[in-house]
Structure formats: C-alpha cells, structure tokens
Amino acid sequence: MARQLGMRSLHWSVDPQDWAKPPAKTIMIRVQKAARPGAIVLMHDGGGDRSATLAACGHLIGDLKRRYGVARLR
C-alpha cells in the first residue's frame, strides 16, 4: 500500500520498550546502547502518561546528534 501511494516503508531498529512506561533513565540507556548510524528509534506518544518518554527524548536528541552528527537526525 505504501508503495502504491508513493511512500517508502521504514522499519524501526531500536525499541526501548517505552510502551511499558519505564523511567526516562531506562529509556535513555536502552537507546544509547542500541543506537547506531542510520538507526530508527521507536518511541510512543500515546496510550497514557508519556512524560518519561518525553524526558528521555530531551536528553537523547542532543546526545545522538553529538554522537552521529546533526545531518543524520531530521
């Protein structure tokens, strides 16, 4: 279906399991251990309180930019 719509399917490669609502520090550690250049990190923004995911993103975005370069993150 995506191809028919002129879209390209992407698949995540890092799942910090934030759907289970672990603390932000746990999410950060899981992403930092698994992220590699070109990685796609799966994170959830729905289904209840996502404050830990948001807090983790606040730290991870800068960290991943420093590690892998700004051009790789959009």
matplotlib code that plots the C-alpha trace (Angstrom):
import matplotlib.pyplot as plt

x = [0.0, 2.8, 4.5, 1.2, 0.9, 4.5, 5.7, 8.6, 8.2, 10.6, 11.2, 12.5, 15.7, 15.8, 12.9, 13.5, 10.1, 8.8, 5.3, 5.9, 6.4, 9.9, 11.7, 13.4, 16.8, 16.0, 14.7, 17.9, 20.2, 18.4, 18.5, 22.2, 23.2, 21.4, 21.6, 24.0, 24.3, 21.1, 19.1, 15.4, 14.2, 10.7, 9.0, 5.4, 3.4, 0.0, -1.6, -1.4, 1.3, 4.3, 6.3, 9.2, 9.4, 9.4, 12.0, 14.2, 13.9, 15.0, 18.4, 18.7, 18.2, 21.3, 23.3, 22.5, 23.3, 26.7, 27.4, 26.2, 26.0, 23.2, 22.7, 21.5, 18.7, 15.7]
y = [0.0, 2.4, 1.9, 2.5, 5.8, 6.8, 6.2, 4.2, 1.8, 2.2, -0.2, 0.6, -0.8, 0.3, -0.4, 1.0, -0.6, 2.8, 1.3, -0.4, 3.1, 2.6, 5.6, 8.1, 6.9, 3.3, 4.5, 6.6, 3.7, 1.3, 3.7, 4.7, 1.0, 0.1, 3.2, 3.1, 5.3, 5.0, 3.6, 4.3, 4.6, 3.6, 5.7, 6.1, 9.3, 7.9, 5.5, 7.4, 9.2, 9.6, 12.0, 9.6, 9.2, 12.9, 13.4, 10.8, 12.5, 15.8, 14.2, 11.7, 14.1, 16.1, 13.0, 11.3, 14.5, 14.7, 11.0, 10.7, 14.2, 16.6, 15.7, 12.2, 13.4, 15.1]
z = [0.0, 0.9, -2.5, -4.3, -2.5, -3.5, 0.0, 1.4, 4.4, 7.2, 10.0, 13.4, 14.6, 18.3, 20.6, 24.1, 25.2, 26.4, 25.9, 29.2, 30.8, 32.3, 33.9, 31.5, 32.5, 31.4, 28.1, 27.6, 28.4, 26.1, 23.2, 23.8, 23.9, 20.7, 18.5, 15.5, 12.5, 10.5, 13.4, 13.6, 17.2, 18.0, 20.7, 21.7, 22.1, 23.1, 25.5, 28.7, 30.6, 28.3, 30.5, 30.8, 27.0, 26.6, 29.3, 27.6, 24.2, 25.7, 26.6, 23.7, 20.8, 21.8, 22.7, 19.4, 17.4, 19.1, 18.5, 14.9, 13.5, 13.0, 9.4, 10.3, 12.5, 10.9]

ax = plt.figure().add_subplot(projection="3d")
ax.plot(x, y, z, "-o")
ax.set_aspect("equal")
plt.show()
